[in-house]
Amino acid sequence: MAKYIYVAQMDIPPELEGEFNRIYDTQHVPDILKVKGVRSCNRYVLESATVEGFPKYAAVYDIDSPEVVKSPEWRAAADKGDWKPKIRPHTFNRKHAIYRKLG
């Protein structure tokens, strides 16, 4: 089991949600999973929150270390395919965090 998780949260305009989810699932996640030190990814859509403005979508990546998301391999995978030109420019309310497993 990985010692860290990387959480990427964001919103996308409603009219682009279908394309966002298709590209995320069929291109973006498979490309990121090829990066050394990335063990898995699960995606989520917000059901409820205790505060306003919480991002609607979240991806949780199990990673071996915080350096994984800073690597050239991660950047190359994150920029690959349709994600960078077709989706990333339309995302907003983006939040990223790395958590270390306790215990």
C-alpha positions as CSV (number, residue, x, y, z in Angstrom):
1,M,0.0,0.0,0.0
2,A,1.3,3.5,-0.9
3,K,2.4,5.8,1.9
4,Y,0.9,8.9,0.2
5,I,-2.1,10.0,-1.7
6,Y,-2.2,12.9,-4.2
7,V,-5.7,14.5,-4.4
8,A,-6.6,16.6,-7.4
9,Q,-9.9,18.4,-7.2
10,M,-11.6,20.6,-9.8
11,D,-14.7,21.9,-11.5
12,I,-15.6,21.9,-15.2
13,P,-18.4,23.8,-17.0
14,P,-21.5,21.6,-17.1
15,E,-21.5,21.5,-20.9
16,L,-18.0,19.9,-20.9
17,E,-18.6,17.3,-18.2
18,G,-19.2,14.4,-20.7
19,E,-15.9,15.1,-22.5
20,F,-14.1,15.8,-19.3
21,N,-15.1,12.4,-17.8
22,R,-14.4,10.5,-21.1
23,I,-10.9,12.0,-21.5
24,Y,-10.1,11.7,-17.8
25,D,-11.1,8.0,-17.8
26,T,-9.8,6.9,-21.2
27,Q,-6.6,9.0,-21.5
28,H,-5.5,11.0,-18.5
29,V,-5.7,8.3,-15.8
30,P,-4.2,5.5,-17.9
31,D,-1.3,7.8,-18.8
32,I,-0.7,8.8,-15.2
33,L,-0.8,5.2,-14.1
34,K,2.2,4.5,-16.3
35,V,4.4,6.9,-14.2
36,K,6.8,5.1,-11.9
37,G,5.6,5.4,-8.3
38,V,1.9,5.7,-9.1
39,R,0.0,2.7,-7.8
40,S,-3.6,3.5,-8.4
41,C,-6.2,6.1,-9.1
42,N,-9.9,6.4,-8.0
43,R,-12.2,9.2,-9.2
44,Y,-15.1,10.7,-7.3
45,V,-17.9,13.1,-7.8
46,L,-19.1,15.3,-4.9
47,E,-22.3,14.2,-3.2
48,S,-22.3,16.7,-0.4
49,A,-20.1,19.1,1.5
50,T,-20.2,21.2,4.7
51,V,-18.9,24.3,2.9
52,E,-19.9,26.1,-0.3
53,G,-17.6,26.1,-3.3
54,F,-16.1,22.6,-2.8
55,P,-14.9,21.2,-6.2
56,K,-17.3,18.7,-7.8
57,Y,-14.7,16.3,-9.0
58,A,-11.8,14.6,-7.2
59,A,-9.1,12.1,-8.3
60,V,-7.1,10.3,-5.6
61,Y,-3.8,8.8,-6.6
62,D,-1.9,6.3,-4.4
63,I,1.7,7.4,-4.8
64,D,5.1,6.2,-3.4
65,S,6.4,9.7,-2.5
66,P,5.6,13.4,-2.9
67,E,8.4,13.6,-5.5
68,V,6.3,11.4,-8.0
69,V,4.0,14.4,-8.8
70,K,7.0,16.7,-9.3
71,S,8.8,14.4,-11.7
72,P,9.3,15.0,-15.5
73,E,7.5,11.7,-16.1
74,W,4.4,12.9,-14.3
75,R,4.4,16.2,-16.1
76,A,4.8,14.5,-19.5
77,A,1.9,12.1,-18.7
78,A,-0.3,14.9,-17.4
79,D,0.3,16.9,-20.6
80,K,-0.3,13.9,-23.0
81,G,-3.3,13.4,-25.3
82,D,-6.4,15.6,-25.3
83,W,-6.2,16.6,-21.6
84,K,-3.9,19.6,-21.9
85,P,-5.4,21.3,-25.0
86,K,-9.1,20.3,-24.6
87,I,-9.8,20.0,-20.9
88,R,-7.2,21.7,-18.7
89,P,-7.9,25.2,-20.0
90,H,-11.6,24.9,-18.9
91,T,-11.0,23.5,-15.4
92,F,-11.4,25.9,-12.5
93,N,-11.5,25.8,-8.7
94,R,-8.5,23.5,-8.9
95,K,-7.0,22.2,-5.6
96,H,-4.1,19.8,-5.2
97,A,-2.8,18.2,-2.0
98,I,-0.5,15.4,-0.9
99,Y,-1.4,13.5,2.2
100,R,0.9,11.1,4.1
101,K,-0.6,7.9,5.6
102,L,-0.5,7.7,9.4
103,G,0.3,4.6,11.3
